[in-house]
Amino acid sequence: MAVQDLWRDRRGQPTKRAGVGRRWRVVVAGQPTRSFTNERAAKLYEAKLLAEGPARPQDRATTVGDLVDVWLASKQRLSTKGR
């Protein structure tokens, strides 16, 4: 979960995108990314997403324990040690 500046890198140096297109990108797990022209709008959108929770209603009740059987079934081709 973060608001990323697409025009500056981690050291504060301009990127190749500097001055072109939307500057701020919101990245929240379980949500599609979205870009904004100003930082304030991006932070407001991020706060809204974090308050709402997962995008899909079925994800709200899903736990890791529910998914482990599905994940292990996808690993059937692996050797016993590989699993």
N, C-alpha and C positions, 0 to 999 in steps of 0.2 A: 504494500500500500504506500503509494508515493505520488507526489506531483513532481514530474521530471521536467527540467529545463532543456529543451531540444537545441537551443542555440549556444549553450555553453557546456563544456565537458567538466569532469570532476575537478580539474585544476583551475577552472574559471576561464579557460581559453576558448575563443570562438570555434564553433564546429563548422563543417561544410554547409550546414543548413542555416547558419546565422543570417538573419534578415529575410528569410524566405519561408512563407507559410506560417502555420500556427506554431506558437512557441512552447506551450505547456501541454504535457501529456499526463493524464491520470491513469495510474495502473493500480487496480485493486483485484486481489485474488477472487476468482469466481465471477468476474465481471468483464465485459469487453472494454478495451482501452478506448479513450476518447481524448481528443485534442481541443485546446482552447487558445484564444488569442491573448487573454490576460490571466495572470496568476490568481487573482481573487476569485474569478469564476471557477477556475480549476479546483481551488481549495474548497469552495462551497459544494461543488459536485462530489468531491471525494468524501466530505463529511456526510453528505446525503447517502451515498452508497454504503458507507460504513454503518450508518444508523439502520438502513434497511435490511442488511444481511445478504445472503446469497440470492443470485438472480432468479434461479429456478426454485419453485416451492418444494419440489421433491428433494433438493439438496439440503434443505433445512433440517430434515430428520435423518439424513444419511450419516452413519458413523463409519469409522475405519473398520470396525468389526464386521459391518455389513458388506464391505467391499473386499475383504481379504479372501473370501472364497472365490469371488470372480477373478481376482488377480492370480491366485494360485492355479485356477483352472487354465489360465492363459499360459502358464509355465509348464504344462504337461510334457512338452518336448525336451525339457532340460533333464539332465541326469539327477539322481538323488542328491548328490553333493551340490549340484548347481542350484537346487531348490533350497 
